[in-house]
Amino acid sequence: MKKQQFVVIGLGRFGSAVALELMALNYEVLGIDRNEEIVSNMSELLTYAVVADASDEEVLKSLGVRNFDCGIVAIGDDIQMSILATIILKELGVSKVIAKAISVLHGRALEKLGVDRIVYPERDMGIRVAHQLVTPNLLDYIELSKDYSIVEIKVPARLDGKALAEINTRVRFSCSIVALYRANGIIIAPTAMDQLRTDDIMVIIGSNENIAQLESELMNDN
């Protein structure tokens, strides 16, 4: 099976983080940026890294961008460049295009271009930090939609030894525990008989309202 290839346009903090993580996952990555110093620093870390103007269609054609499975437009300081690069990727037939947006208006423009996924790194991180600040046991928060999320919640000492059947989150809160992280590994799709341990991390999926209720009534219940 052919391994997916990614092209990342814009190697700032967000773009370089995405590119390096894809490399760590053993995918091929072409990184493109206008800044020679940035490209020089990334050249030995990525499969390929080139200095290029991503708003120039002929340049992207010459780099064979149309042959990549996914294009990630990570330009954050130049909305016009971001939009032009996105248009070119779409017109070249890149099957999946993901773009970073720095504002709601930027995101709307990208949406109208038919981008497959729009990422708001600063906004999303702000939301996650806010949730972590007001929910002491919450370790991470991922918004799936306006109404649904996945959260990671640390198991408090008072739930040590309790089976999942006892706390029964599905019936009581309409939330599902889809995984348990613990020191010696991870349990995927735990059963009702699996017991919680202090400091396990529950991965829970559900509506925002039901997750908030679970946190309030179960985690803080004395």
N, C-alpha and C positions, 0 to 999 in steps of 0.2 A: 504493500500500500504506500502510495506516494506521501511523503511527509509534507505538511502544510508549510508554505512560505509566506512570510510577512514583510511588508514594507512599512517602515515608520518614518513619516515626514515630520521633521521637527524634533531635535534631540535635546530639548531643554530638560528640566527636572522630570516632568511627566513622561515625555517621549522616551528619554533614556531609561527610566525605570521600567516602562513597558517593554522596551527592546531587550534590556538585560534579563528581565524575568522570562521572556520568551526564549532567549538563548539558554537560560538555566533549565528550561523545560525541554531543551534539545530540539528546538525549531530553528530553521534558517531565517535570518533577519537581514534585510537591507535597510540601513539607516541613511537618511538624507537630511542635510542641513546646509544652510548658506554659510555658517561660521566655520572657517577652516580649523580653528583651534579645537572646537568641539569635535569635529569629525576626526581630527588627528588623535584626540584622546580616546575616541570610541573605536578607532579603526582595528585595534587588536582584540576588542571585546565582542564585536559583531561579525557575522559572516562576511558582510560587505558594509562599508561606510563611504559615502561619497559627498563631496561638496557640489551642490547643485541648486538651481533655482526651481523650486517645485511649482511655480506658476507658469513655467515654460513647457508646453505640451510636447514639443519635439525632444526636449531633454529627457522627460519622463519616458517617452517612447523609446529613446535610445538606450535607456537603462533596463528596458524589458519589463517595466512595471505591470503591463497588461497580463503578464504570465503569473503574477503573484495571486495567491488565494485571498488575501485580506490586506487592505490598505488602512493604515491608522494615521489620521491627520492630527498631529499633536501640537500644531502651531498655536501658541497662546498669546503672542504679542502683536499679531498682525492679522486682523479679521479678514481683510481683503485677500491676503495671501492664503489664509485658511480656506476661504470660499473657493478661490480659483483652483487650488490644489484638489479640493473635493470634487469640483466639476470635472476636472481632467481625469481623475480616477474613475468617476462614474462613466464618462464618455469613452474611456479606454476599455471599459468592460470588466473592471476588477469586480469580482463577484460579491465581495462583502467590504463595505466601507464604514469605518468607525471614526468619529471625529470628536475632538475636544471643543467644548464651547466655554467661553469666558463670561457670557451674559445670556439672559433669557432671549434677547433679540438675536444674538448670534445663533443661539440654538434653534430659534424659529426659522432662520434663513437656512440652516443646515437641514432642518426637517423638510423644508420645501424642495431641497435638492435630492431627497430620497435616501438620505444617509440611513444605514441600517441600525446604527446605535449612536446616540449622542451622550457624551460623558461630560459631567460637570465636576471635575475633581475638587475644586475649592468648596463648592456648595455641598457636595456629598460628604466631604470630610468635616465641614462645619456641622452638618446634621448629626453625624456619628458622634462627634465630640460632645455636642449638646446632650444627646441621649445618655452618653456615658457619665456626664457630670451630674445629671439628675437621677440616675438609676445606679446605685452603688454596686450592685452585683452584675451589671451589664458590662461585658468585656468587648463586644463588637456588635455592630448594627448594620444591616444591609437592607436597603429599601428595594422591594421587588416591584411595587407599584405605589400609588397614592395611599392605598388601604392595607397592603400586606408587606410583611417584612420577615427576614430571618435574623435571629439574634443569638448571641452566645452569652449564656448566663452561668456564672460560677455557682456550684452547689454549696449551700451553707452547711455548717456542721450539724445543724438540727435535722437535716434530711439524711444524714449518714446512715446507711444500712436499709433505707426504705426502698422497696421495690417500686418500679414505675407504675405497677397496678395500684399501689396504695395512693399515689398522688393523682393518678388518673387525669392527666392534663387534657386528654382528648375529649372526655365527657364533661369535665368541670369547666374547662376554659376554651374548648374548641381549638386547641393548639396541639401540634404534634412534635414530639421529640424525635428528630430524625437521625441524631448521632450523639455519641458521648465521647468526649476526649478525656483521656486519663493518662497518667504518667507513663504507662507501659504500652500505650497504643490508642486506637480508636475503635469504637463499636458503631458500625453502620446499621441503621434500622434496628435499634435495640428492642427486645421483646418485653412484654409486661412483667416477666420474672427477673429481668436484669435489675440489680441493686445499685443505687447511687452510692458514691463514696465522697467524702469531704474533699473539696477542691476539684472534683470532676467538673467538666464544662459541658453543659447541655446546649445542643444546637436545636433551636426551636423555631418552627415556622407557623405563622398564623396571622390573623388580622391585627393591626396595630392596637385596636381597642381591646381585643382578647389578651394579647401579650401584656398590655399594661395591667389588666385585671389579674393575670397570673402573677406578675411581679409584685403587685400590691398585696394580694390575698395569700399567696403561697409562700413567697420568699420572705415576707416580713411578718408572717403570722406567728404569734408566740403561743 
